[in-house]
Amino acid sequence: MKQEIKGINCEVKNCIHHDMSNCCTAGSIKVGCTNATSTNETNCETFECCSDCNCN
């Protein structure tokens, strides 16, 4: 079982790092967009689509 990152809430259910309790299990995360001025302009660059989703 992967360890969750404490304090990181993730609701992206089609990411391989998402667990069923809305936690992130990636070893670390990177949040991108160097010139963001709002939350809508940020994104998790650690996201990886799980094998059973239709991300493509």
mmCIF file of the N, C-alpha and C atoms, coordinates in Angstrom:
data_MODEL
# 
_entry.id   MODEL 
# 
loop_
_atom_site.group_PDB 
_atom_site.id 
_atom_site.type_symbol 
_atom_site.label_atom_id 
_atom_site.label_alt_id 
_atom_site.label_comp_id 
_atom_site.label_asym_id 
_atom_site.label_entity_id 
_atom_site.label_seq_id 
_atom_site.pdbx_PDB_ins_code 
_atom_site.Cartn_x 
_atom_site.Cartn_y 
_atom_site.Cartn_z 
_atom_site.occupancy 
_atom_site.B_iso_or_equiv 
_atom_site.pdbx_formal_charge 
_atom_site.auth_seq_id 
_atom_site.auth_comp_id 
_atom_site.auth_asym_id 
_atom_site.auth_atom_id 
_atom_site.pdbx_PDB_model_num 
ATOM 1   N N  . MET A 1 1  ? 0.838   -1.191 0.000   1.00 0.00 ? 1  MET A N  1 
ATOM 2   C CA . MET A 1 1  ? 0.000   0.000  0.000   1.00 0.00 ? 1  MET A CA 1 
ATOM 3   C C  . MET A 1 1  ? 0.876   1.245  0.000   1.00 0.00 ? 1  MET A C  1 
ATOM 4   N N  . LYS A 1 2  ? 0.568   2.178  -0.892  1.00 0.00 ? 2  LYS A N  1 
ATOM 5   C CA . LYS A 1 2  ? 1.340   3.418  -0.973  1.00 0.00 ? 2  LYS A CA 1 
ATOM 6   C C  . LYS A 1 2  ? 0.988   4.334  0.185   1.00 0.00 ? 2  LYS A C  1 
ATOM 7   N N  . GLN A 1 3  ? 1.957   5.098  0.634   1.00 0.00 ? 3  GLN A N  1 
ATOM 8   C CA . GLN A 1 3  ? 1.746   6.068  1.699   1.00 0.00 ? 3  GLN A CA 1 
ATOM 9   C C  . GLN A 1 3  ? 1.132   7.343  1.116   1.00 0.00 ? 3  GLN A C  1 
ATOM 10  N N  . GLU A 1 4  ? 0.184   7.919  1.814   1.00 0.00 ? 4  GLU A N  1 
ATOM 11  C CA . GLU A 1 4  ? -0.410  9.174  1.375   1.00 0.00 ? 4  GLU A CA 1 
ATOM 12  C C  . GLU A 1 4  ? 0.464   10.346 1.774   1.00 0.00 ? 4  GLU A C  1 
ATOM 13  N N  . ILE A 1 5  ? 0.334   11.434 1.044   1.00 0.00 ? 5  ILE A N  1 
ATOM 14  C CA . ILE A 1 5  ? 0.996   12.682 1.414   1.00 0.00 ? 5  ILE A CA 1 
ATOM 15  C C  . ILE A 1 5  ? 0.053   13.395 2.372   1.00 0.00 ? 5  ILE A C  1 
ATOM 16  N N  . LYS A 1 6  ? 0.447   13.552 3.609   1.00 0.00 ? 6  LYS A N  1 
ATOM 17  C CA . LYS A 1 6  ? -0.410  14.178 4.616   1.00 0.00 ? 6  LYS A CA 1 
ATOM 18  C C  . LYS A 1 6  ? -0.742  15.609 4.216   1.00 0.00 ? 6  LYS A C  1 
ATOM 19  N N  . GLY A 1 7  ? -2.015  15.967 4.333   1.00 0.00 ? 7  GLY A N  1 
ATOM 20  C CA . GLY A 1 7  ? -2.458  17.328 4.061   1.00 0.00 ? 7  GLY A CA 1 
ATOM 21  C C  . GLY A 1 7  ? -2.802  17.608 2.609   1.00 0.00 ? 7  GLY A C  1 
ATOM 22  N N  . ILE A 1 8  ? -2.603  16.648 1.709   1.00 0.00 ? 8  ILE A N  1 
ATOM 23  C CA . ILE A 1 8  ? -2.941  16.852 0.307   1.00 0.00 ? 8  ILE A CA 1 
ATOM 24  C C  . ILE A 1 8  ? -4.262  16.144 0.020   1.00 0.00 ? 8  ILE A C  1 
ATOM 25  N N  . ASN A 1 9  ? -5.287  16.908 -0.309  1.00 0.00 ? 9  ASN A N  1 
ATOM 26  C CA . ASN A 1 9  ? -6.595  16.370 -0.657  1.00 0.00 ? 9  ASN A CA 1 
ATOM 27  C C  . ASN A 1 9  ? -6.695  16.331 -2.169  1.00 0.00 ? 9  ASN A C  1 
ATOM 28  N N  . CYS A 1 10 ? -6.974  15.147 -2.724  1.00 0.00 ? 10 CYS A N  1 
ATOM 29  C CA . CYS A 1 10 ? -7.078  14.989 -4.177  1.00 0.00 ? 10 CYS A CA 1 
ATOM 30  C C  . CYS A 1 10 ? -8.387  14.311 -4.521  1.00 0.00 ? 10 CYS A C  1 
ATOM 31  N N  . GLU A 1 11 ? -9.169  14.944 -5.380  1.00 0.00 ? 11 GLU A N  1 
ATOM 32  C CA . GLU A 1 11 ? -10.450 14.387 -5.807  1.00 0.00 ? 11 GLU A CA 1 
ATOM 33  C C  . GLU A 1 11 ? -10.403 13.884 -7.243  1.00 0.00 ? 11 GLU A C  1 
ATOM 34  N N  . VAL A 1 12 ? -9.219  13.818 -7.845  1.00 0.00 ? 12 VAL A N  1 
ATOM 35  C CA . VAL A 1 12 ? -9.064  13.378 -9.232  1.00 0.00 ? 12 VAL A CA 1 
ATOM 36  C C  . VAL A 1 12 ? -9.002  11.853 -9.252  1.00 0.00 ? 12 VAL A C  1 
ATOM 37  N N  . LYS A 1 13 ? -10.163 11.235 -9.404  1.00 0.00 ? 13 LYS A N  1 
ATOM 38  C CA . LYS A 1 13 ? -10.272 9.786  -9.264  1.00 0.00 ? 13 LYS A CA 1 
ATOM 39  C C  . LYS A 1 13 ? -9.622  8.998  -10.394 1.00 0.00 ? 13 LYS A C  1 
ATOM 40  N N  . ASN A 1 14 ? -9.308  9.632  -11.523 1.00 0.00 ? 14 ASN A N  1 
ATOM 41  C CA . ASN A 1 14 ? -8.672  8.914  -12.621 1.00 0.00 ? 14 ASN A CA 1 
ATOM 42  C C  . ASN A 1 14 ? -7.150  9.077  -12.642 1.00 0.00 ? 14 ASN A C  1 
ATOM 43  N N  . CYS A 1 15 ? -6.570  9.490  -11.530 1.00 0.00 ? 15 CYS A N  1 
ATOM 44  C CA . CYS A 1 15 ? -5.113  9.596  -11.400 1.00 0.00 ? 15 CYS A CA 1 
ATOM 45  C C  . CYS A 1 15 ? -4.597  8.362  -10.659 1.00 0.00 ? 15 CYS A C  1 
ATOM 46  N N  . ILE A 1 16 ? -3.458  7.826  -11.092 1.00 0.00 ? 16 ILE A N  1 
ATOM 47  C CA . ILE A 1 16 ? -2.910  6.628  -10.440 1.00 0.00 ? 16 ILE A CA 1 
ATOM 48  C C  . ILE A 1 16 ? -2.494  6.899  -8.999  1.00 0.00 ? 16 ILE A C  1 
ATOM 49  N N  . HIS A 1 17 ? -2.301  8.151  -8.627  1.00 0.00 ? 17 HIS A N  1 
ATOM 50  C CA . HIS A 1 17 ? -1.864  8.500  -7.275  1.00 0.00 ? 17 HIS A CA 1 
ATOM 51  C C  . HIS A 1 17 ? -3.035  8.743  -6.317  1.00 0.00 ? 17 HIS A C  1 
ATOM 52  N N  . HIS A 1 18 ? -4.267  8.712  -6.814  1.00 0.00 ? 18 HIS A N  1 
ATOM 53  C CA . HIS A 1 18 ? -5.462  8.941  -6.001  1.00 0.00 ? 18 HIS A CA 1 
ATOM 54  C C  . HIS A 1 18 ? -5.819  7.669  -5.236  1.00 0.00 ? 18 HIS A C  1 
ATOM 55  N N  . ASP A 1 19 ? -6.137  7.799  -3.950  1.00 0.00 ? 19 ASP A N  1 
ATOM 56  C CA . ASP A 1 19 ? -6.675  6.646  -3.231  1.00 0.00 ? 19 ASP A CA 1 
ATOM 57  C C  . ASP A 1 19 ? -8.139  6.895  -2.913  1.00 0.00 ? 19 ASP A C  1 
ATOM 58  N N  . MET A 1 20 ? -8.837  5.894  -2.459  1.00 0.00 ? 20 MET A N  1 
ATOM 59  C CA . MET A 1 20 ? -10.282 5.980  -2.299  1.00 0.00 ? 20 MET A CA 1 
ATOM 60  C C  . MET A 1 20 ? -10.728 6.927  -1.181  1.00 0.00 ? 20 MET A C  1 
ATOM 61  N N  . SER A 1 21 ? -9.792  7.437  -0.390  1.00 0.00 ? 21 SER A N  1 
ATOM 62  C CA . SER A 1 21 ? -10.149 8.398  0.657   1.00 0.00 ? 21 SER A CA 1 
ATOM 63  C C  . SER A 1 21 ? -9.755  9.823  0.262   1.00 0.00 ? 21 SER A C  1 
ATOM 64  N N  . ASN A 1 22 ? -9.629  10.068 -1.056  1.00 0.00 ? 22 ASN A N  1 
ATOM 65  C CA . ASN A 1 22 ? -9.278  11.378 -1.623  1.00 0.00 ? 22 ASN A CA 1 
ATOM 66  C C  . ASN A 1 22 ? -7.935  11.909 -1.146  1.00 0.00 ? 22 ASN A C  1 
ATOM 67  N N  . CYS A 1 23 ? -6.971  11.016 -1.011  1.00 0.00 ? 23 CYS A N  1 
ATOM 68  C CA . CYS A 1 23 ? -5.609  11.410 -0.652  1.00 0.00 ? 23 CYS A CA 1 
ATOM 69  C C  . CYS A 1 23 ? -4.676  11.124 -1.824  1.00 0.00 ? 23 CYS A C  1 
ATOM 70  N N  . CYS A 1 24 ? -3.555  11.803 -1.844  1.00 0.00 ? 24 CYS A N  1 
ATOM 71  C CA . CYS A 1 24 ? -2.544  11.612 -2.879  1.00 0.00 ? 24 CYS A CA 1 
ATOM 72  C C  . CYS A 1 24 ? -1.475  10.659 -2.353  1.00 0.00 ? 24 CYS A C  1 
ATOM 73  N N  . THR A 1 25 ? -1.107  9.660  -3.175  1.00 0.00 ? 25 THR A N  1 
ATOM 74  C CA . THR A 1 25 ? -0.092  8.694  -2.763  1.00 0.00 ? 25 THR A CA 1 
ATOM 75  C C  . THR A 1 25 ? 1.210   8.834  -3.549  1.00 0.00 ? 25 THR A C  1 
ATOM 76  N N  . ALA A 1 26 ? 1.349   9.913  -4.328  1.00 0.00 ? 26 ALA A N  1 
ATOM 77  C CA . ALA A 1 26 ? 2.605   10.153 -5.031  1.00 0.00 ? 26 ALA A CA 1 
ATOM 78  C C  . ALA A 1 26 ? 3.688   10.448 -3.993  1.00 0.00 ? 26 ALA A C  1 
ATOM 79  N N  . GLY A 1 27 ? 4.910   10.127 -4.287  1.00 0.00 ? 27 GLY A N  1 
ATOM 80  C CA . GLY A 1 27 ? 6.004   10.406 -3.359  1.00 0.00 ? 27 GLY A CA 1 
ATOM 81  C C  . GLY A 1 27 ? 6.165   11.891 -3.085  1.00 0.00 ? 27 GLY A C  1 
ATOM 82  N N  . SER A 1 28 ? 5.884   12.701 -4.095  1.00 0.00 ? 28 SER A N  1 
ATOM 83  C CA . SER A 1 28 ? 5.901   14.157 -3.988  1.00 0.00 ? 28 SER A CA 1 
ATOM 84  C C  . SER A 1 28 ? 5.038   14.676 -5.131  1.00 0.00 ? 28 SER A C  1 
ATOM 85  N N  . ILE A 1 29 ? 4.667   15.927 -5.080  1.00 0.00 ? 29 ILE A N  1 
ATOM 86  C CA . ILE A 1 29 ? 3.866   16.505 -6.158  1.00 0.00 ? 29 ILE A CA 1 
ATOM 87  C C  . ILE A 1 29 ? 4.515   17.773 -6.682  1.00 0.00 ? 29 ILE A C  1 
ATOM 88  N N  . LYS A 1 30 ? 4.168   18.110 -7.916  1.00 0.00 ? 30 LYS A N  1 
ATOM 89  C CA . LYS A 1 30 ? 4.600   19.364 -8.516  1.00 0.00 ? 30 LYS A CA 1 
ATOM 90  C C  . LYS A 1 30 ? 3.348   20.048 -9.044  1.00 0.00 ? 30 LYS A C  1 
ATOM 91  N N  . VAL A 1 31 ? 3.127   21.283 -8.612  1.00 0.00 ? 31 VAL A N  1 
ATOM 92  C CA . VAL A 1 31 ? 1.995   22.069 -9.078  1.00 0.00 ? 31 VAL A CA 1 
ATOM 93  C C  . VAL A 1 31 ? 2.535   23.139 -10.006 1.00 0.00 ? 31 VAL A C  1 
ATOM 94  N N  . GLY A 1 32 ? 1.968   23.217 -11.196 1.00 0.00 ? 32 GLY A N  1 
ATOM 95  C CA . GLY A 1 32 ? 2.547   24.075 -12.208 1.00 0.00 ? 32 GLY A CA 1 
ATOM 96  C C  . GLY A 1 32 ? 1.750   25.291 -12.591 1.00 0.00 ? 32 GLY A C  1 
ATOM 97  N N  . CYS A 1 33 ? 2.330   26.039 -13.446 1.00 0.00 ? 33 CYS A N  1 
ATOM 98  C CA . CYS A 1 33 ? 1.962   27.310 -14.062 1.00 0.00 ? 33 CYS A CA 1 
ATOM 99  C C  . CYS A 1 33 ? 2.676   28.422 -13.298 1.00 0.00 ? 33 CYS A C  1 
ATOM 100 N N  . THR A 1 34 ? 3.816   28.808 -13.798 1.00 0.00 ? 34 THR A N  1 
ATOM 101 C CA . THR A 1 34 ? 4.679   29.756 -13.096 1.00 0.00 ? 34 THR A CA 1 
ATOM 102 C C  . THR A 1 34 ? 4.102   31.158 -12.977 1.00 0.00 ? 34 THR A C  1 
ATOM 103 N N  . ASN A 1 35 ? 3.135   31.509 -13.815 1.00 0.00 ? 35 ASN A N  1 
ATOM 104 C CA . ASN A 1 35 ? 2.578   32.855 -13.777 1.00 0.00 ? 35 ASN A CA 1 
ATOM 105 C C  . ASN A 1 35 ? 1.115   32.869 -13.361 1.00 0.00 ? 35 ASN A C  1 
ATOM 106 N N  . ALA A 1 36 ? 0.691   31.922 -12.554 1.00 0.00 ? 36 ALA A N  1 
ATOM 107 C CA . ALA A 1 36 ? -0.719  31.822 -12.151 1.00 0.00 ? 36 ALA A CA 1 
ATOM 108 C C  . ALA A 1 36 ? -1.138  33.026 -11.323 1.00 0.00 ? 36 ALA A C  1 
ATOM 109 N N  . THR A 1 37 ? -2.361  33.462 -11.573 1.00 0.00 ? 37 THR A N  1 
ATOM 110 C CA . THR A 1 37 ? -2.933  34.548 -10.782 1.00 0.00 ? 37 THR A CA 1 
ATOM 111 C C  . THR A 1 37 ? -4.233  34.119 -10.103 1.00 0.00 ? 37 THR A C  1 
ATOM 112 N N  . SER A 1 38 ? -4.661  32.865 -10.359 1.00 0.00 ? 38 SER A N  1 
ATOM 113 C CA . SER A 1 38 ? -5.848  32.321 -9.708  1.00 0.00 ? 38 SER A CA 1 
ATOM 114 C C  . SER A 1 38 ? -5.720  30.799 -9.633  1.00 0.00 ? 38 SER A C  1 
ATOM 115 N N  . THR A 1 39 ? -6.555  30.171 -8.815  1.00 0.00 ? 39 THR A N  1 
ATOM 116 C CA . THR A 1 39 ? -6.496  28.713 -8.677  1.00 0.00 ? 39 THR A CA 1 
ATOM 117 C C  . THR A 1 39 ? -6.845  28.001 -9.981  1.00 0.00 ? 39 THR A C  1 
ATOM 118 N N  . ASN A 1 40 ? -7.642  28.636 -10.818 1.00 0.00 ? 40 ASN A N  1 
ATOM 119 C CA . ASN A 1 40 ? -7.997  28.031 -12.106 1.00 0.00 ? 40 ASN A CA 1 
ATOM 120 C C  . ASN A 1 40 ? -6.803  27.914 -13.049 1.00 0.00 ? 40 ASN A C  1 
ATOM 121 N N  . GLU A 1 41 ? -5.744  28.640 -12.787 1.00 0.00 ? 41 GLU A N  1 
ATOM 122 C CA . GLU A 1 41 ? -4.569  28.617 -13.648 1.00 0.00 ? 41 GLU A CA 1 
ATOM 123 C C  . GLU A 1 41 ? -3.473  27.685 -13.132 1.00 0.00 ? 41 GLU A C  1 
ATOM 124 N N  . THR A 1 42 ? -3.761  26.918 -12.095 1.00 0.00 ? 42 THR A N  1 
ATOM 125 C CA . THR A 1 42 ? -2.778  25.977 -11.563 1.00 0.00 ? 42 THR A CA 1 
ATOM 126 C C  . THR A 1 42 ? -3.197  24.557 -11.907 1.00 0.00 ? 42 THR A C  1 
ATOM 127 N N  . ASN A 1 43 ? -2.241  23.651 -11.908 1.00 0.00 ? 43 ASN A N  1 
ATOM 128 C CA . ASN A 1 43 ? -2.547  22.248 -12.166 1.00 0.00 ? 43 ASN A CA 1 
ATOM 129 C C  . ASN A 1 43 ? -1.475  21.360 -11.541 1.00 0.00 ? 43 ASN A C  1 
ATOM 130 N N  . CYS A 1 44 ? -1.857  20.127 -11.278 1.00 0.00 ? 44 CYS A N  1 
ATOM 131 C CA . CYS A 1 44 ? -0.921  19.164 -10.708 1.00 0.00 ? 44 CYS A CA 1 
ATOM 132 C C  . CYS A 1 44 ? -0.153  18.512 -11.853 1.00 0.00 ? 44 CYS A C  1 
ATOM 133 N N  . GLU A 1 45 ? 1.131   18.753 -11.918 1.00 0.00 ? 45 GLU A N  1 
ATOM 134 C CA . GLU A 1 45 ? 1.950   18.189 -12.985 1.00 0.00 ? 45 GLU A CA 1 
ATOM 135 C C  . GLU A 1 45 ? 2.376   16.759 -12.671 1.00 0.00 ? 45 GLU A C  1 
ATOM 136 N N  . THR A 1 46 ? 2.002   16.242 -11.503 1.00 0.00 ? 46 THR A N  1 
ATOM 137 C CA . THR A 1 46 ? 2.298   14.869 -11.109 1.00 0.00 ? 46 THR A CA 1 
ATOM 138 C C  . THR A 1 46 ? 1.207   13.915 -11.601 1.00 0.00 ? 46 THR A C  1 
ATOM 139 N N  . PHE A 1 47 ? 0.087   14.438 -12.074 1.00 0.00 ? 47 PHE A N  1 
ATOM 140 C CA . PHE A 1 47 ? -1.030  13.630 -12.543 1.00 0.00 ? 47 PHE A CA 1 
ATOM 141 C C  . PHE A 1 47 ? -0.591  12.607 -13.578 1.00 0.00 ? 47 PHE A C  1 
ATOM 142 N N  . GLU A 1 48 ? -1.026  11.356 -13.369 1.00 0.00 ? 48 GLU A N  1 
ATOM 143 C CA . GLU A 1 48 ? -0.859  10.293 -14.362 1.00 0.00 ? 48 GLU A CA 1 
ATOM 144 C C  . GLU A 1 48 ? -2.178  9.557  -14.454 1.00 0.00 ? 48 GLU A C  1 
ATOM 145 N N  . CYS A 1 49 ? -2.682  9.408  -15.660 1.00 0.00 ? 49 CYS A N  1 
ATOM 146 C CA . CYS A 1 49 ? -3.964  8.755  -15.852 1.00 0.00 ? 49 CYS A CA 1 
ATOM 147 C C  . CYS A 1 49 ? -3.856  7.274  -15.500 1.00 0.00 ? 49 CYS A C  1 
ATOM 148 N N  . CYS A 1 50 ? -4.843  6.781  -14.762 1.00 0.00 ? 50 CYS A N  1 
ATOM 149 C CA . CYS A 1 50 ? -4.845  5.372  -14.397 1.00 0.00 ? 50 CYS A CA 1 
ATOM 150 C C  . CYS A 1 50 ? -5.154  4.519  -15.626 1.00 0.00 ? 50 CYS A C  1 
ATOM 151 N N  . SER A 1 51 ? -4.844  3.248  -15.557 1.00 0.00 ? 51 SER A N  1 
ATOM 152 C CA . SER A 1 51 ? -4.960  2.371  -16.723 1.00 0.00 ? 51 SER A CA 1 
ATOM 153 C C  . SER A 1 51 ? -6.385  2.120  -17.179 1.00 0.00 ? 51 SER A C  1 
ATOM 154 N N  . ASP A 1 52 ? -7.361  2.267  -16.291 1.00 0.00 ? 52 ASP A N  1 
ATOM 155 C CA . ASP A 1 52 ? -8.751  1.964  -16.663 1.00 0.00 ? 52 ASP A CA 1 
ATOM 156 C C  . ASP A 1 52 ? -9.588  3.215  -16.926 1.00 0.00 ? 52 ASP A C  1 
ATOM 157 N N  . CYS A 1 53 ? -8.950  4.341  -17.235 1.00 0.00 ? 53 CYS A N  1 
ATOM 158 C CA . CYS A 1 53 ? -9.719  5.554  -17.540 1.00 0.00 ? 53 CYS A CA 1 
ATOM 159 C C  . CYS A 1 53 ? -9.534  5.929  -19.005 1.00 0.00 ? 53 CYS A C  1 
ATOM 160 N N  . ASN A 1 54 ? -10.275 6.901  -19.444 1.00 0.00 ? 54 ASN A N  1 
ATOM 161 C CA . ASN A 1 54 ? -10.216 7.357  -20.830 1.00 0.00 ? 54 ASN A CA 1 
ATOM 162 C C  . ASN A 1 54 ? -9.635  8.771  -20.885 1.00 0.00 ? 54 ASN A C  1 
ATOM 163 N N  . CYS A 1 55 ? -8.394  8.932  -20.503 1.00 0.00 ? 55 CYS A N  1 
ATOM 164 C CA . CYS A 1 55 ? -7.764  10.251 -20.460 1.00 0.00 ? 55 CYS A CA 1 
ATOM 165 C C  . CYS A 1 55 ? -7.284  10.733 -21.814 1.00 0.00 ? 55 CYS A C  1 
ATOM 166 N N  . ASN A 1 56 ? -7.148  9.854  -22.750 1.00 0.00 ? 56 ASN A N  1 
ATOM 167 C CA . ASN A 1 56 ? -6.543  10.233 -24.032 1.00 0.00 ? 56 ASN A CA 1 
ATOM 168 C C  . ASN A 1 56 ? -7.482  10.908 -24.958 1.00 0.00 ? 56 ASN A C  1 
# 
